[in-house]
Amino acid sequence: MTSAAGRPLLFLDVDGPLIPFGSPAGPPWAADGGAWAPAGPGNPLLTRLDPAIGPRLLALGCRLVWATTWGEEANEVVAPRLGLPRLPVVAWPDAEADDGPRGLHWKTRPLVEWAGGRPFIWVDDEISGVDRQWVDAGHPAPSLLHRVDPAEGLGHADFRALAGWLDAVVRGRAGPGRSRT
């Protein structure tokens, strides 16, 4: 899977995975006096963005897509702080559909539709077993629904899980519904 069209998609949420809700003191890189400057006026939680995450996401080789209520603002505010280019943004439906099973996240259906049968990873802090079961039952390609601890944000163990799944998909070892974290 080397072409852009053939690469797995990586749907990325902002609040929780990229902006952790942990310590009010913020992460160590925000206070170490290094090259990272505070976000300035606006959302004070932006100082919790780890600038090292952008290169790590790009190194995965996926087609990155914003899957966040930040919408285009993720490209204007978050992407530059992480060193990411402008990314496609999932457009959410105006109203939440309530015709799925109880507990199905409101993002699940739009993400599966956006994937259009392609392999994908969804990184979010609100993924449940219901979402996994629904995707397993209806999505024909491999998918990884990876829940991130919102207190910690995307970390080393998460990147290991994502890279391991991608390796399995590229080598053809992951089938639909076989790889969930």
C-alpha positions in Angstrom: 0.0 0.0 0.0 2.3 2.7 -1.2 0.0 5.1 -3.2 -1.9 7.8 -1.4 -5.2 6.3 -2.4 -4.1 2.8 -1.2 -2.9 3.9 2.2 -5.1 3.2 5.2 -7.0 6.2 6.5 -6.3 7.4 10.0 -9.3 9.3 11.5 -8.0 11.6 14.3 -9.9 13.2 17.1 -8.3 16.2 18.9 -9.7 16.5 22.4 -8.4 13.6 24.5 -6.0 12.0 22.0 -4.0 15.1 21.0 -5.0 17.5 23.8 -4.9 15.3 26.9 -7.2 16.2 29.9 -4.6 15.1 32.5 -2.6 17.3 34.9 -3.6 20.9 35.0 0.1 21.8 35.1 0.3 20.6 31.5 2.9 18.3 29.9 6.6 18.6 30.6 7.4 20.0 27.1 5.2 23.0 27.8 7.2 24.1 30.8 10.8 23.1 29.9 11.7 26.4 28.3 12.5 24.7 25.0 11.5 25.7 21.5 7.8 25.1 22.1 6.0 28.4 22.9 2.7 28.7 24.7 -0.3 28.8 22.4 -1.1 32.4 23.3 -4.6 33.8 23.7 -7.5 31.4 23.1 -7.8 27.9 24.2 -5.3 27.4 27.1 -5.3 23.6 26.6 -3.4 24.1 23.3 -0.2 24.2 25.4 -0.9 20.5 26.0 -0.3 19.6 22.4 2.9 17.6 22.1 4.8 18.9 19.0 6.5 15.5 18.6 3.2 13.8 17.8 2.9 15.4 14.3 6.1 13.8 12.9 5.1 10.5 14.5 1.7 10.6 12.9 3.2 11.4 9.5 5.7 8.6 9.9 2.9 6.0 10.1 2.3 6.5 6.4 -1.5 6.7 6.7 -3.7 9.2 5.0 -4.5 11.5 8.0 -8.1 12.9 8.3 -9.5 15.1 11.0 -12.4 13.4 12.8 -13.2 16.0 15.3 -15.8 18.6 16.2 -13.0 21.2 15.7 -13.7 20.9 11.9 -11.5 23.2 9.8 -10.3 24.9 12.9 -8.1 21.8 13.4 -6.2 22.8 10.3 -5.9 26.4 11.4 -5.0 25.9 15.0 -3.9 22.4 15.7 -2.0 21.3 12.5 0.6 24.1 12.6 1.4 23.4 16.2 2.1 19.7 15.3 3.8 20.4 12.1 1.1 18.7 10.1 -0.1 19.8 6.6 -3.8 20.8 6.0 -5.8 17.6 6.3 -9.1 16.5 5.0 -11.9 17.0 7.5 -14.9 14.7 8.1 -18.1 16.8 7.7 -20.5 15.6 10.4 -24.2 15.4 9.8 -26.3 18.2 11.1 -28.3 16.0 13.4 -27.3 12.8 15.2 -28.9 9.7 13.7 -30.6 7.7 16.4 -31.4 4.6 14.3 -28.3 2.5 15.4 -27.9 0.3 18.4 -27.9 1.9 21.8 -24.4 3.1 22.7 -23.2 3.6 19.1 -21.1 6.7 18.9 -22.5 9.4 16.7 -19.2 9.5 14.7 -19.1 5.8 13.9 -21.5 5.7 10.9 -20.0 8.9 9.2 -16.5 7.5 9.6 -17.4 4.1 8.0 -19.2 6.0 5.2 -16.2 8.3 4.7 -13.8 5.2 4.6 -15.9 3.8 1.7 -14.7 0.3 2.2 -11.0 1.2 2.7 -8.9 0.1 5.6 -8.9 2.6 8.4 -7.8 3.5 12.0 -10.0 5.6 14.2 -8.2 7.2 17.1 -10.5 8.7 19.7 -11.1 8.7 23.5 -14.8 7.7 23.2 -14.8 4.4 21.3 -16.8 1.6 22.9 -17.4 -2.1 22.3 -20.7 -1.2 20.5 -18.7 0.8 17.9 -16.3 -2.1 17.4 -19.1 -4.6 16.9 -21.0 -2.3 14.5 -17.8 -1.7 12.4 -17.0 -5.5 12.5 -20.4 -6.4 11.2 -20.6 -3.8 8.4 -17.2 -2.7 7.2 -15.6 -5.0 4.6 -12.0 -3.9 5.1 -9.6 -4.1 8.0 -10.2 -1.4 10.7 -8.7 -0.5 14.0 -10.8 1.4 16.5 -8.1 2.6 18.9 -9.3 4.2 22.2 -6.8 6.6 23.7 -6.8 7.4 27.5 -8.0 11.0 27.5 -6.0 11.8 30.7 -2.7 10.8 28.9 -3.3 11.5 25.2 -1.6 9.6 22.4 1.6 8.0 23.7 4.3 5.5 22.9 2.1 2.4 23.6 -0.6 3.9 21.3 1.9 4.4 18.5 3.2 0.8 18.9 -0.3 -0.5 18.6 -1.0 1.6 15.5 2.3 0.6 13.8 1.7 -3.0 14.6 -1.7 -3.0 13.1 -0.5 -1.1 10.0 2.3 -3.7 9.6 -0.3 -6.5 9.7 -2.5 -4.7 7.1 0.3 -4.0 4.7 1.5 -7.6 5.0 -2.1 -8.8 4.4 -2.5 -10.5 7.8 -5.3 -8.3 9.2 -8.8 -9.1 8.0 -12.0 -7.3 8.7 -12.9 -7.3 12.4 -9.7 -9.0 13.5 -7.6 -6.2 15.1 -9.1 -4.0 17.8 -7.6 -2.1 20.7 
